Amino acid sequence: MFTGQVATISNKATWLSEPYDLEDEEDGSTIDLSSNAYTVAITVYIKDMDDCTRLTGTLDNGKVVIDGPGFHWQFEDTDLRCLCAGTYKCGVKIVINGFITDIIIGEIAVLEGN
């Protein structure tokens, strides 16, 4: 699990995450999320400091994409405009074949864009 500062982003620009791969803890191999052997759900959330969800990205809404063995997310400027400058909670929850894991629990800094 990753914890800490996830990113610094603008509320008036696209936020494209880096790609993330998952590793099998037993043998260190990369888990191929695109494999038919897995049923996968991924949720990326941004919450204010009062725990109110401000944005959610999922495979279903197209904000999260499995691109090969790993995944990434993308929020457009139109998504991020609802965020005032400040610090927010950010996390990623993944469900693989019914097993739920929080893989990122952290914060993002949102800057007032141009």
VOGU-3710 file (C-alpha; in Angstrom, 3 decimals, decimal comma):
1> mftgqvatis> 0,000/0,000/0,000  1,154/3,509/-0,796  0,570/6,228/1,805  1,560/9,878/1,693  1,412/12,732/-0,799  -0,099/11,334/-3,998  0,186/14,392/-6,237  -0,044/18,143/-6,649  -2,609/19,048/-9,290  -4,355/22,065/-10,788
11> nkatwlsepy> -8,114/22,455/-10,597  -8,098/23,790/-14,165  -6,053/21,137/-15,957  -6,226/17,440/-16,796  -4,840/15,046/-14,162  -3,402/11,944/-15,794  -1,910/9,610/-13,204  1,222/7,628/-13,660  0,583/3,968/-14,542  0,287/1,588/-11,603
21> dledeedgst> 1,130/-2,120/-11,650  0,231/-4,573/-8,916  2,734/-7,101/-7,654  2,007/-10,550/-6,232  3,381/-10,478/-2,676  4,259/-14,175/-2,770  6,443/-14,345/-5,865  6,988/-10,709/-6,909  5,395/-11,177/-10,330  3,233/-8,501/-11,934
31> idlssnaytv> -0,506/-9,178/-11,783  -2,031/-8,732/-15,245  -5,304/-6,941/-14,519  -6,371/-7,329/-18,155  -6,417/-11,132/-17,804  -9,776/-12,915/-18,033  -8,734/-14,803/-14,885  -9,641/-11,733/-12,810  -12,814/-9,839/-12,102  -11,580/-6,339/-11,317
41> aitvyikdmd> -13,152/-3,161/-9,953  -11,060/-0,061/-9,269  -12,239/3,115/-7,545  -10,226/6,328/-7,266  -11,719/8,837/-4,873  -11,075/12,414/-3,832  -12,659/13,481/-0,546  -12,600/16,737/1,354  -11,152/16,735/4,860  -14,663/16,169/6,278
51> dctrltgtld> -14,772/12,826/4,382  -17,342/14,028/1,822  -16,630/12,473/-1,569  -15,969/15,152/-4,174  -14,918/13,019/-7,172  -14,969/9,331/-8,002  -13,288/7,558/-10,873  -14,089/3,965/-11,833  -13,739/1,576/-14,728  -17,482/1,960/-15,303
61> ngkvvidgpg> -17,401/5,760/-15,649  -14,268/5,637/-17,824  -12,040/7,659/-15,481  -9,978/4,527/-14,671  -8,464/2,473/-17,491  -6,726/-0,894/-17,405  -3,962/-0,532/-19,982  -2,000/-3,749/-20,086  -1,099/-5,366/-16,824  -1,647/-2,144/-14,856
71> fhwqfedtdl> -4,005/0,815/-14,744  -4,134/4,598/-14,650  -6,781/7,273/-14,144  -7,596/10,562/-15,769  -9,753/13,427/-14,492  -10,471/16,274/-16,898  -10,364/19,968/-16,033  -14,170/19,922/-16,102  -14,097/17,258/-13,340  -11,572/19,111/-11,193
81> rclcagtykc> -13,211/22,549/-11,339  -15,412/21,576/-8,385  -12,309/21,490/-6,153  -11,196/24,670/-4,432  -7,481/25,089/-3,820  -6,455/23,094/-0,757  -5,598/19,626/0,519  -7,850/16,628/-0,105  -7,848/12,950/0,758  -7,112/10,689/-2,193
91> gvkivingfi> -7,315/6,940/-2,360  -7,545/3,929/-4,619  -9,498/0,811/-3,733  -9,225/-2,304/-5,876  -11,366/-5,440/-5,806  -9,932/-8,521/-7,506  -12,139/-11,618/-7,539  -13,979/-10,283/-4,473  -10,844/-9,478/-2,442  -10,816/-5,783/-1,426
101> tdiiigeiav> -7,590/-3,831/-0,938  -6,850/-0,153/-0,331  -3,718/0,321/-2,431  -3,375/4,089/-2,015  -4,348/6,158/1,000  -2,967/9,656/0,884  -3,508/13,308/0,131  -3,396/15,549/-2,912  -2,680/19,238/-3,023  -4,968/21,138/-5,372
111> legn> -3,686/24,451/-6,671  -5,804/27,213/-8,187  -5,091/26,931/-11,909  -4,888/29,582/-14,589
//
